[in-house]
Amino acid sequence: MNPTNIMGYVPGAIGRITEMHARYYSEHWGFGKFFEAKVANELSEFLSRFDERRDGFWTACVQKHVQGSIIIDSIKADSQGAHLRWYIVSDTLHGQGMGGRLLSTAMDFCRKRNYKQVFLWTFQGLDPARHLYEKNGFKLVYEQQGSQWGTPVTEQKYICEL
């Protein structure tokens, strides 16, 4: 396999990140077009207002082909904390430490900007990701039944105090 680099935006990133999320969550959790459209719309909206002084956007790329991503959306960092979003690593990179590298990159970014906390929304059952979150200081603070992704799941909010 070719070496993997952590990069910022590369052409096609919106489509590829959306595709990775849509395929993974459809296959493993039964999420459908509602979820795919939500990812595409919210990711596009985020990149339209992206401010590199405040926000973070990283891709894990093999020959400039996106194989993973993590985003820090900090538009409400002062009032709610920095929002960790669109964190995913393709099957081809599983077990190679890329998930940890992406998460460390995002958390270092937040620390350098003196954000007080980072939060994320996920759902019960994503155990490999949960392990990485907890290893990096995130704590589960809230659970509820919900369908913000278009399918009923036990939604979870994690917070990491910095």
C-alpha positions in Angstrom: 0.0 0.0 0.0 1.1 3.5 -0.7 1.9 5.8 2.2 -1.0 7.7 3.7 -0.7 11.4 4.3 -2.9 13.6 6.4 -3.9 16.5 4.2 -6.5 19.3 4.2 -9.1 19.7 1.4 -8.5 17.9 -1.8 -10.8 18.1 -4.9 -13.6 15.6 -4.5 -13.4 15.5 -0.7 -17.1 16.4 -0.2 -18.2 13.7 -2.4 -15.8 11.1 -1.1 -16.5 11.8 2.6 -20.2 11.6 1.9 -19.8 8.4 0.0 -17.7 6.7 2.7 -20.3 7.7 5.3 -23.3 6.6 3.1 -21.8 3.2 2.3 -20.6 2.4 5.8 -23.8 3.4 7.6 -26.0 1.8 5.0 -24.2 -1.5 5.1 -23.8 -1.7 8.9 -26.8 0.3 10.2 -29.4 0.5 7.5 -29.1 4.3 7.1 -30.5 5.5 3.8 -30.8 8.5 1.5 -31.9 10.8 4.3 -28.5 10.3 6.0 -26.5 10.6 2.8 -28.3 13.9 1.9 -27.8 15.2 5.5 -24.0 14.5 5.4 -23.7 16.0 1.9 -25.7 19.1 2.8 -24.1 19.8 6.2 -20.6 19.1 4.9 -21.1 21.4 2.0 -22.5 24.1 4.3 -19.6 23.7 6.6 -17.0 24.1 3.8 -18.8 27.1 2.4 -18.2 28.9 5.7 -14.9 27.2 6.6 -12.4 29.5 8.4 -8.9 28.1 8.9 -8.3 30.3 11.9 -11.2 28.6 13.7 -12.1 25.3 11.9 -10.2 22.2 11.1 -10.5 19.9 8.1 -8.3 16.9 7.5 -8.3 14.0 5.1 -6.3 10.8 5.2 -5.2 10.4 1.6 -3.5 7.7 -0.4 -2.2 9.4 -3.6 -4.6 12.3 -3.0 -7.5 9.8 -2.8 -9.5 10.4 0.4 -9.6 7.4 2.6 -10.5 9.1 5.9 -11.6 12.4 7.4 -12.1 14.3 10.6 -13.5 17.9 10.9 -13.6 20.4 13.8 -16.5 22.8 13.4 -15.8 25.7 15.8 -18.4 28.2 14.8 -20.0 27.9 18.3 -16.8 27.0 20.2 -17.2 29.8 22.7 -20.7 28.9 23.7 -21.0 25.1 23.1 -17.4 23.8 22.4 -15.7 22.7 19.3 -17.8 20.1 17.4 -15.9 17.0 16.1 -17.7 15.8 12.9 -17.4 13.5 9.9 -14.8 11.2 11.4 -14.4 8.1 9.3 -11.6 5.8 8.1 -12.0 3.5 5.1 -11.7 -0.3 5.5 -8.4 -0.2 3.6 -6.8 1.8 6.4 -8.4 0.0 9.4 -5.8 -1.3 11.9 -3.0 1.0 10.6 -3.4 3.7 13.3 -4.9 6.2 10.9 -8.0 6.8 13.1 -5.8 7.6 16.0 -3.6 9.9 13.9 -6.6 11.8 12.6 -8.1 12.2 16.1 -4.8 13.3 17.6 -4.4 15.9 14.8 -7.9 17.3 15.5 -7.4 17.4 19.3 -4.0 19.1 19.0 -5.6 21.7 16.8 -8.3 22.4 19.5 -5.7 22.6 22.2 -3.6 25.1 20.2 -6.6 27.3 19.8 -7.4 27.1 23.6 -10.9 25.6 23.1 -12.3 24.7 26.4 -14.1 21.5 25.2 -14.7 19.3 22.2 -18.0 17.5 21.8 -19.4 15.0 19.3 -22.6 13.1 18.7 -22.5 9.4 17.8 -24.6 6.4 18.6 -24.4 3.2 20.6 -22.7 0.4 18.9 -19.7 2.1 17.2 -17.3 0.5 19.7 -13.9 1.0 17.8 -14.6 4.7 17.6 -15.8 4.9 21.2 -12.6 3.3 22.3 -10.6 6.0 20.5 -12.8 8.7 21.9 -12.3 7.4 25.5 -8.6 6.9 25.0 -8.4 10.6 24.1 -10.3 11.9 27.1 -13.9 11.9 25.9 -16.6 11.0 28.3 -20.2 9.9 27.6 -22.4 12.7 29.1 -25.8 12.0 27.5 -27.9 9.3 25.8 -31.3 9.3 24.2 -33.4 7.5 21.7 -33.5 9.5 18.5 -33.4 9.6 14.8 -31.4 12.6 13.8 -29.7 10.5 11.2 -32.9 9.1 9.8 -32.9 5.8 11.6 -33.8 5.1 15.2 -30.7 4.6 17.4 -29.4 5.3 20.9 -27.8 8.7 20.3 -24.8 9.6 22.5 -23.0 12.8 23.2 -19.4 12.7 24.3 -17.4 15.7 25.7 -13.7 16.1 26.2 -12.7 18.9 28.6 -9.4 20.5 27.5 
